[in-house]
């Protein structure tokens, strides 16, 4: 991996070339004057995730009406 240091104006003018360099594995430090301001590095591809499901069954009472005390607890000002 090669690290390059460029000034902001150069980075603005040659952004496509700098991105291509970064995609090849290089790193670019963008500086304002002599002070480093940003680092241009390649984005890591997202890790593969395994799709999984949790064993769960919805109880038959799920759609039953709620008891009156539960309904009244949800009322505004109750």
C-alpha positions in Angstrom: 0.0 0.0 0.0 1.4 3.4 -1.0 0.4 6.6 0.8 0.3 9.8 -1.2 0.0 13.3 0.1 -1.7 15.9 -2.1 -3.1 19.5 -1.6 -6.8 20.2 -1.8 -6.6 22.0 -5.2 -4.8 19.0 -6.7 -7.4 16.6 -5.2 -10.3 18.6 -6.6 -8.7 18.6 -10.1 -7.7 14.9 -10.1 -10.4 13.3 -8.0 -11.1 10.5 -10.5 -7.5 9.5 -10.7 -7.1 9.6 -6.9 -10.2 7.4 -6.5 -8.8 4.9 -9.0 -5.5 4.8 -7.0 -7.4 4.2 -3.8 -9.4 1.4 -5.4 -6.0 -0.3 -6.3 -5.2 -0.2 -2.6 -3.3 3.1 -2.1 -4.1 5.7 0.5 -4.3 9.4 -0.2 -3.9 12.1 2.4 -5.4 15.5 1.4 -3.7 18.5 3.1 -4.5 22.2 3.5 -1.1 23.7 3.1 1.1 21.5 5.2 -1.7 20.3 7.5 -3.4 16.9 6.8 -7.1 17.5 6.5 -8.6 14.2 5.2 -7.7 10.7 4.3 -9.1 9.0 1.2 -9.3 5.2 1.6 -11.2 2.4 -0.1 -14.6 1.4 1.3 -14.7 -2.1 2.7 -17.4 -4.2 1.1 -20.2 -5.0 3.6 -19.8 -8.4 5.3 -22.1 -11.1 4.1 -24.9 -11.7 6.6 -26.7 -15.0 7.0 -30.5 -14.7 6.9 -32.0 -16.3 9.9 -35.4 -16.7 11.4 -36.5 -17.2 15.0 -38.8 -20.0 15.7 -42.0 -18.3 17.0 -45.7 -19.0 16.8 -48.3 -16.3 17.3 -50.7 -17.4 20.0 -54.3 -17.9 18.9 -55.5 -15.3 21.4 -53.5 -12.6 19.6 -56.5 -11.1 17.8 -58.9 -11.5 20.8 -60.4 -8.2 22.2 -58.4 -6.7 25.0 -59.8 -6.8 28.5 -61.6 -3.6 29.6 -58.9 -2.6 32.2 -56.2 -2.8 29.4 -58.3 -0.7 27.1 -58.9 2.0 29.7 -55.1 2.2 30.4 -54.6 3.3 26.8 -57.2 6.0 27.0 -55.9 9.6 27.2 -56.1 11.0 30.7 -56.8 7.7 32.3 
